[in-house]
Amino acid sequence: MAASWDGSNDPGSQSDDSFHFERLHIEPMYDAFVCPLTKQVMRDPVTLENGQTFEREAIEKWFKECRESGRRLVCPLTLQELRSAELNPSMALRNTIEEWTARNEAAQLDMARRSLNMASPENETLQALKYVQYICRRSRSNKHTVRNAGLIPMIVDMLKSGSRKVRCRALETLRVVVEEDDENKELLAEGDTVRTIVKFLSHELSKEREEAVSLLYELSKSATLCEKIGSINGAILILVGMTSSNSEDLLTVNKAEETLSNLERYEANVRQMAECGRLQPLLTQLLEDGDRDLGIMGCLSLILSSIGCLSSEIGAMNVFGCFIVPESAVANQIAAVIAELRDEPKIPK
């Protein structure tokens, strides 16, 4: 049976996705698969004493409402009074539905795969990306299916699309694909993909920056990827600038902040942050250092040697509309930390 995405319907929310994609079938759907209460395909069908079958969660909610309102228990479909609220799992129907769902999802995933190329119309590509998000949210095992089907490199290729909508959705889709899946994170980080994602941080379109920093945040949850992200030239510099920029929206600023917090787990990243004017992680590390005097000297050596670098970085930072810690502020922070570590009064500004 031939099938294609309904390009006229570009779902905007997760619930809309369910409504749209659950009705996009390669194989026909039987009425017995649908719960009379929810009008959706059942996942956990149960049967009442009168032989009527419902989604477990839906019929339990119905019984609860009957009890709370003081009404007698009746079948919501036939209104027949029930002697018992016992629910009998319909295993045969459940297995049939699961097999039907698996066949349809496999066929739809193949259809999405065929749409993930530069030659496809924009609306088909957007729908294909949205479908990948949908099945990944439905089941964690589907993320393995997406990986094994070779879709991750294909989605990465969509970052090169001439369509901003496609690029934004590709970033969003990659974030969904790697959430709580370390194997997908590692696969995504192969090659120059992380570098490509970092480049989006400097794009003028705020939506692209927002999606890129959200994706980097997910990747930074993996300790093994913190080193790789920090090794990308300009990554930490731009993230530091985003956290102090008045032109970014709050969500983007928070994600940049959280990403930097994760990157602090790798010592070289902490030193980079200090060189970019973000001193707190290094100062915190100093306070936790057992040999405080050596720690102080090491910190001073790094920060004082980086002050000259800060001036040279200002021009580059301005490209991204970011702000950097002034030299006077760096000096004040150094003085404050030395005073705190040695229990001396802070030097007045």
C-alpha positions as CSV (number, residue, x, y, z in Angstrom):
1,M,0.0,0.0,0.0
2,A,1.5,3.3,-1.1
3,A,1.8,6.0,1.6
4,S,3.2,9.5,2.0
5,W,3.4,12.1,4.7
6,D,0.5,14.5,4.9
7,G,2.6,17.6,4.3
8,S,-0.3,19.9,4.9
9,N,-0.3,18.9,8.6
10,D,2.9,20.0,10.4
11,P,2.2,19.1,14.0
12,G,3.4,21.6,16.5
13,S,3.0,19.7,19.8
14,Q,3.7,16.2,21.1
15,S,-0.1,15.5,21.5
16,D,-0.7,16.6,17.9
17,D,2.0,14.3,16.8
18,S,0.2,11.3,18.5
19,F,-3.0,12.3,16.9
20,H,-1.5,12.6,13.4
21,F,1.0,9.7,13.4
22,E,-1.3,7.1,15.0
23,R,-3.7,7.7,12.1
24,L,-1.0,7.3,9.5
25,H,-1.1,3.6,8.9
26,I,0.5,1.4,6.2
27,E,-1.7,-1.5,7.3
28,P,-5.4,-1.0,8.0
29,M,-6.4,-0.5,11.6
30,Y,-9.2,-2.7,13.0
31,D,-12.0,-1.3,15.1
32,A,-11.1,-3.8,17.8
33,F,-7.8,-2.1,18.3
34,V,-9.4,1.2,19.4
35,C,-10.6,2.0,22.9
36,P,-14.3,3.2,22.9
37,L,-13.4,5.8,25.5
38,T,-10.1,7.3,24.2
39,K,-10.7,6.6,20.5
40,Q,-7.0,5.7,20.3
41,V,-5.2,2.4,19.7
42,M,-5.0,0.5,23.0
43,R,-1.7,-0.5,24.6
44,D,-3.1,-2.3,27.6
45,P,-6.5,-3.7,26.7
46,V,-8.7,-5.2,29.5
47,T,-12.1,-6.8,29.3
48,L,-15.1,-6.3,31.6
49,E,-17.4,-9.1,32.7
50,N,-19.8,-8.2,29.9
51,G,-17.1,-8.8,27.2
52,Q,-16.4,-5.1,26.4
53,T,-12.8,-4.2,26.0
54,F,-11.2,-0.8,27.0
55,E,-7.8,0.7,27.6
56,R,-6.9,-0.1,31.3
57,E,-6.2,3.5,32.3
58,A,-9.3,4.8,30.7
59,I,-11.7,2.3,32.3
60,E,-10.1,2.7,35.7
61,K,-10.6,6.4,35.4
62,W,-14.3,5.7,34.5
63,F,-14.8,3.5,37.6
64,K,-13.1,6.0,39.8
65,E,-15.5,8.8,38.6
66,C,-18.5,6.5,39.2
67,R,-17.4,5.8,42.8
68,E,-16.6,9.4,43.6
69,S,-20.0,10.6,42.3
70,G,-21.9,7.8,44.1
71,R,-23.1,6.3,40.8
72,R,-23.4,2.5,40.3
73,L,-20.8,0.8,38.2
74,V,-21.9,0.5,34.6
75,C,-20.2,-0.3,31.3
76,P,-19.6,3.1,29.6
77,L,-20.4,1.6,26.3
78,T,-23.6,-0.4,26.9
79,L,-24.6,1.3,30.3
80,Q,-25.1,-2.3,31.6
81,E,-24.7,-2.5,35.4
82,L,-21.7,-4.4,36.5
83,R,-21.4,-6.7,39.5
84,S,-17.7,-6.4,39.6
85,A,-14.9,-3.9,38.6
86,E,-12.6,-6.8,37.8
87,L,-10.4,-6.2,34.7
88,N,-9.2,-9.2,32.7
89,P,-6.1,-8.5,30.6
90,S,-6.7,-9.3,26.9
91,M,-3.3,-10.7,26.1
92,A,-4.1,-12.1,22.7
93,L,-5.5,-8.7,21.6
94,R,-2.5,-6.9,23.1
95,N,0.0,-9.1,21.3
96,T,-1.9,-8.6,18.0
97,I,-1.9,-4.8,18.5
98,E,1.9,-4.8,19.3
99,E,2.7,-6.8,16.2
100,W,0.6,-4.5,14.1
101,T,2.2,-1.4,15.7
102,A,5.7,-2.7,15.1
103,R,5.0,-3.4,11.4
104,N,3.5,0.1,10.9
105,E,6.3,1.8,12.8
106,A,8.9,0.0,10.7
107,A,7.1,0.9,7.5
108,Q,6.7,4.6,8.6
109,L,10.4,4.7,9.7
110,D,11.4,3.5,6.2
111,M,9.2,6.2,4.7
112,A,10.9,8.8,6.9
113,R,14.3,7.5,5.9
114,R,13.4,8.1,2.2
115,S,12.4,11.7,3.0
116,L,15.6,12.6,4.8
117,N,17.6,13.8,1.8
118,M,18.3,17.2,0.3
119,A,16.1,16.4,-2.7
120,S,12.9,15.9,-0.7
121,P,10.3,18.8,-0.4
122,E,10.7,20.8,2.8
123,N,7.3,19.7,4.2
124,E,8.2,16.0,3.7
125,T,11.5,16.4,5.5
126,L,9.9,18.3,8.4
127,Q,7.3,15.5,8.8
128,A,10.0,12.8,8.6
129,L,12.0,14.5,11.4
130,K,8.9,15.0,13.5
131,Y,8.1,11.3,13.1
132,V,11.5,10.3,14.4
133,Q,10.9,12.5,17.4
134,Y,7.5,10.9,17.9
135,I,8.7,7.3,17.9
136,C,11.7,8.1,20.1
137,R,9.3,9.7,22.7
138,R,7.0,6.7,22.5
139,S,9.6,4.2,23.5
140,R,13.2,4.2,24.6
141,S,13.8,1.1,22.5
142,N,12.8,3.0,19.4
143,K,15.9,5.1,19.9
144,H,17.9,1.9,19.4
145,T,15.9,1.3,16.3
146,V,16.6,4.7,14.9
147,R,20.3,4.2,15.6
148,N,20.4,0.8,14.0
149,A,18.5,2.0,10.9
150,G,21.3,4.5,10.3
151,L,19.1,7.5,10.7
152,I,21.4,9.6,13.0
153,P,23.9,10.4,10.2
154,M,21.0,11.2,7.9
155,I,19.5,13.7,10.4
156,V,23.0,15.2,10.9
157,D,23.1,15.8,7.1
158,M,19.9,17.9,7.4
159,L,21.9,20.5,9.4
160,K,23.4,21.5,6.0
161,S,19.9,22.2,4.6
162,G,19.2,25.5,3.0
163,S,15.9,25.6,5.0
164,R,16.1,27.2,8.4
165,K,13.0,25.3,9.4
166,V,14.7,22.0,8.5
167,R,17.9,22.9,10.3
168,C,16.1,23.9,13.5
169,R,14.0,20.7,13.4
170,A,17.1,18.6,12.8
171,L,18.8,20.1,15.9
172,E,15.6,19.5,17.9
173,T,15.3,15.9,16.6
174,L,18.9,15.1,17.4
175,R,18.3,16.3,21.0
176,V,15.3,14.0,21.3
177,V,17.3,11.1,19.8
178,V,20.2,11.4,22.3
179,E,18.2,12.2,25.5
180,E,19.0,9.5,28.1
181,D,20.9,7.4,25.5
182,D,24.7,7.4,25.8
183,E,25.2,5.2,22.7
184,N,23.3,7.7,20.5
185,K,25.3,10.5,22.1
186,E,28.6,8.8,21.2
187,L,27.5,8.1,17.7
188,L,26.3,11.7,17.2
189,A,29.6,13.0,18.4
190,E,31.6,11.1,15.8
191,G,33.4,13.1,13.2
192,D,32.9,16.9,13.0
193,T,29.2,16.9,14.2
194,V,30.0,18.6,17.5
195,R,31.9,21.3,15.7
196,T,28.9,21.9,13.3
197,I,26.6,22.2,16.3
198,V,28.9,24.8,17.9
199,K,28.8,26.8,14.8
200,F,25.0,27.2,15.2
201,L,25.7,29.1,18.4
202,S,26.8,32.1,16.4
203,H,23.9,32.0,13.9
204,E,21.8,35.2,13.9
205,L,18.5,33.2,14.2
206,S,17.8,32.9,17.9
207,K,15.8,29.6,17.4
208,E,18.9,27.9,15.9
209,R,21.0,29.1,18.8
210,E,18.4,27.9,21.3
211,E,18.2,24.4,19.7
212,A,22.0,24.2,19.3
213,V,22.7,25.0,23.0
214,S,19.9,22.6,24.1
215,L,21.5,19.8,22.1
216,L,25.0,20.7,23.5
217,Y,23.5,20.5,27.0
218,E,22.3,17.0,26.3
219,L,25.7,15.9,24.9
220,S,27.5,17.5,27.9
221,K,25.6,15.2,30.3
222,S,28.1,12.5,29.0
223,A,31.4,12.9,30.9
224,T,33.3,11.4,27.9
225,L,31.9,14.1,25.6
226,C,32.8,17.1,27.9
227,E,36.4,16.9,26.7
228,K,35.4,16.9,23.1
229,I,33.0,19.8,23.4
230,G,35.7,21.8,25.2
231,S,38.2,21.0,22.6
232,I,36.2,22.7,19.8
233,N,37.8,26.1,19.2
234,G,35.5,28.8,20.5
235,A,32.9,26.6,22.1
236,I,33.5,27.6,25.7
237,L,34.2,31.2,24.7
238,I,30.8,31.5,23.0
239,L,29.0,29.7,25.8
240,V,30.5,32.0,28.4
241,G,29.5,35.0,26.3
242,M,25.9,33.7,26.0
243,T,25.5,33.5,29.8
244,S,26.2,37.2,30.1
245,S,24.5,38.5,27.0
246,N,21.4,40.7,27.4
247,S,20.3,39.8,23.9
248,E,19.6,36.1,24.6
249,D,16.3,34.8,25.9
250,L,16.3,33.3,29.4
251,L,16.0,29.7,28.2
252,T,19.1,30.0,26.0
253,V,21.0,31.6,28.8
254,N,20.0,28.9,31.3
255,K,21.0,26.1,28.9
256,A,24.3,27.7,28.2
257,E,24.9,28.0,32.0
258,E,23.9,24.4,32.6
259,T,26.2,23.3,29.7
260,L,29.1,25.1,31.2
261,S,28.4,23.5,34.6
262,N,28.6,20.1,33.0
263,L,31.8,20.9,31.2
264,E,33.4,21.9,34.5
265,R,33.9,18.1,35.1
266,Y,36.9,18.3,32.8
267,E,39.8,20.2,34.2
268,A,41.1,21.7,30.9
269,N,37.6,23.2,30.4
270,V,37.8,24.9,33.8
271,R,41.1,26.5,32.8
272,Q,39.6,27.6,29.5
273,M,36.6,29.2,31.3
274,A,39.0,31.2,33.5
275,E,40.9,32.4,30.4
276,C,37.5,33.6,29.0
277,G,36.7,35.5,32.2
278,R,34.5,32.9,33.9
279,L,36.6,32.5,37.1
280,Q,34.2,30.9,39.6
281,P,34.8,27.2,38.6
282,L,38.5,27.7,38.9
283,L,38.1,29.5,42.2
284,T,35.8,26.8,43.5
285,Q,38.4,24.2,42.5
286,L,41.0,26.2,44.4
287,L,38.9,26.2,47.6
288,E,38.6,22.4,47.4
289,D,42.4,22.0,46.7
290,G,44.2,20.4,49.6
291,D,47.5,22.4,49.0
292,R,46.0,25.9,49.0
293,D,49.2,27.9,48.7
294,L,50.3,26.0,45.5
295,G,46.7,26.3,44.3
296,I,46.7,30.0,44.8
297,M,50.0,30.4,42.9
298,G,48.8,28.2,40.1
299,C,45.5,30.2,39.9
300,L,47.3,33.5,39.9
301,S,49.8,32.4,37.3
302,L,46.9,31.3,35.0
303,I,44.7,34.3,35.5
304,L,47.4,36.9,35.3
305,S,48.8,35.4,32.2
306,S,45.3,35.3,30.6
307,I,44.5,39.0,31.3
308,G,46.3,40.0,28.2
309,C,44.5,37.4,26.2
310,L,41.2,38.8,27.4
311,S,41.7,42.0,25.6
312,S,42.6,40.2,22.3
313,E,39.4,38.1,22.7
314,I,37.1,41.1,23.0
315,G,36.9,41.6,19.2
316,A,36.0,38.0,18.6
317,M,33.4,38.1,21.4
318,N,31.7,41.1,19.9
319,V,31.0,39.1,16.8
320,F,28.5,37.1,18.8
321,G,27.1,40.0,20.7
322,C,28.6,38.7,23.9
323,F,30.2,40.4,26.9
324,I,33.4,39.6,28.7
325,V,34.7,40.2,32.2
326,P,36.6,43.5,32.3
327,E,40.3,43.4,33.4
328,S,39.4,45.4,36.5
329,A,36.7,42.8,37.4
330,V,39.3,40.0,37.0
331,A,41.7,41.8,39.3
332,N,39.0,42.3,41.9
333,Q,38.0,38.6,41.8
334,I,41.6,37.6,42.2
335,A,42.0,39.9,45.2
336,A,38.7,38.7,46.7
337,V,39.7,35.0,46.4
338,I,43.2,35.6,47.9
339,A,41.5,37.4,50.8
340,E,39.0,34.6,51.3
341,L,41.6,31.8,51.2
342,R,44.0,33.5,53.6
343,D,41.3,34.9,55.9
344,E,42.4,38.4,55.2
345,P,40.2,41.5,54.7
346,K,39.2,42.0,51.1
347,I,41.1,44.7,49.2
348,P,38.8,47.7,48.7
349,K,37.8,48.4,45.1
